[in-house]
Amino acid sequence: MAPLVLAATAAEEGKKVIEAMLVVGLVFAGVITLGQLGHWIRHRRH
């Protein structure tokens, strides 16, 4: 029974890691998007 509990814990940890990676990727993409939007708005003003 103990290996089954450890496997579930490892699966949960893996899920947490993947979710954290997705969040970091979305933040990274958001920063790039905001930067590009800022450049585009400044370019349109001139």
C-alpha positions as CSV (number, residue, x, y, z in Angstrom):
1,M,0.0,0.0,0.0
2,A,2.9,2.4,0.7
3,P,4.2,2.4,-2.9
4,L,0.7,3.3,-4.1
5,V,0.6,6.3,-1.8
6,L,4.1,7.4,-2.9
7,A,3.1,7.1,-6.5
8,A,0.0,9.3,-5.9
9,T,2.2,11.8,-4.2
10,A,4.7,11.8,-7.0
11,A,1.9,12.3,-9.5
12,E,0.5,15.2,-7.5
13,E,4.0,16.8,-7.3
14,G,4.4,16.4,-11.1
15,K,1.0,18.0,-11.6
16,K,2.1,20.9,-9.4
17,V,5.3,21.3,-11.3
18,I,3.4,21.3,-14.7
19,E,0.9,23.8,-13.4
20,A,3.7,26.1,-12.1
21,M,5.4,25.9,-15.5
22,L,2.2,26.8,-17.3
23,V,1.7,29.8,-15.0
24,V,5.3,31.0,-15.6
25,G,4.8,30.6,-19.3
26,L,1.6,32.6,-19.3
27,V,3.3,35.4,-17.3
28,F,6.2,35.4,-19.7
29,A,3.8,35.6,-22.7
30,G,1.8,38.3,-21.0
31,V,4.9,40.5,-20.4
32,I,5.9,40.1,-24.1
33,T,2.4,40.9,-25.2
34,L,2.3,44.1,-23.1
35,G,5.7,45.2,-24.3
36,Q,4.7,44.7,-28.0
37,L,1.4,46.5,-27.4
38,G,3.3,49.4,-25.9
39,H,5.6,49.6,-28.9
40,W,2.6,49.4,-31.2
41,I,0.7,52.2,-29.4
42,R,3.8,54.5,-29.4
43,H,4.3,53.8,-33.1
44,R,0.7,54.7,-33.9
45,R,0.9,58.0,-32.1
46,H,3.7,59.3,-34.3
